């Protein structure tokens, strides 16, 4: 391992951080600083253990990636990692495990999902004991929304694995059109992004398939990841939908109506989108939708689905709009108070900051015609030998996607922050968007509902912080 030996914390200091509550003031924003740093009372004793327990999502690519990483770590350190997959949501499993006294040393978990655990002082602050001690610069060595999604009030609670591209990209299957029919549209016209929403909608209309007067494949869907797309449009329009200085949401306004119009209402009026009752991945996999924006998971599985799909960058709302794309962050690794093997947990996280650690877990996975590869949050992966084309068009398209992902990470940001329970804000925005799509409520009503629900959760969050 290539760690910074000049700034190494003593073992005693590390264990103190893992095992002692540090008395600090409450955040100015009423959010966890050293809570979340999760230091329980009493320093842990050395176990001299050669074991590490790691939980991850019960999802084959995650299990395989962690299996590869565990094998490499054991080879370097002699420490055997036991991987224990768990069902979603992982934060619920961790909380239940803590209550029962059975929980992992380390968990692969999304940064945005840590908030309920942070409120209960149940995540370890690794800013110094991992990043500083390992000599890893959060600003220079990582990209996109990877580190930001684990950062709360300047404290970092995880090592990111990947970044989000939800708001960057869309994808469309070509049929029934041909490459010649697509010459005027990205990527066939040599551009990465559509020139405008109107151009994107124009192609979606051409891709829509009707039979006997009924739509059998809709032109477009944005269903399922509205938070990233919606907040991105607001940010591009220059709207500060959460004001961190005054601790207020600002969602009941004309920019919210514009964002809903671009994301949902105009495609509905054009007859190229409908309420699918399913997210874009499921709808496109089932052949019900031609073009999607948001999660483009089907792009990885073109060979399996027997389709040809192209990737594109979602257009800006207007020529003057800011080039910024907000995401949900990605997956990564965190540790917790009172774990069985604290030294091993911290050393494992340090190892993940190194090139060896990042390489070990980065293994593009081929599975039944799917080529799984993620945009890693670490710059170490830019020269990984696996990021090479092999002549298989489906595989090579994914390699091109990887490089495009990194290119747009420069403009990426995190939609989370110190505004309370992120999942509740996501739910409020997603539910309001869904009701707009079914015409249950108007955009104006949706804006008011978002404002009310987001404000309510913020008030509850502050109460929970005070109780904690």
Secondary structure, 3 states (H helix, E strand, C coil): CCCCHHHCCCHHHHHHHHHCCCCCCCCCCCCCCCCCCCCCCCCCCCCCCCEEEEEEECCHHHHHHHHHHHHHHHHHHCCEEEEEEECCCHHHHHHHHHHHCCCCCEEEEEHHHHHHHHHCCCCCCCHHHHHHHHCCCCCCCECCCCCHHHEECCEECCEECECCCCCCEEEEECCCCCCCCCCCCCCCCCCCECCCHHHHHHHHHHHCEEECCEEEEEEEECCCCHHHHHHHHHHHCCCCCEECCCCEECCCCHHHHHHHHHHHHHHHHHCCCCCCCCCHHHHHHCCCEEEEECCCHHHHHHHHHCCCEEEEECCCCCCCCCCCEEECCCEEEEECCCCCCHHHHHHHHHHHCCHHHHHHHCCCEEECCEEECCCECEHHHHHCCCCCCCCCHHHHHHHHHHHHHHHHHCCEEECCCCCCCHHHHHHHHHHHHHHHHCCCCCHHHHHHHHHHHHHHHHHHHHHHHHHC
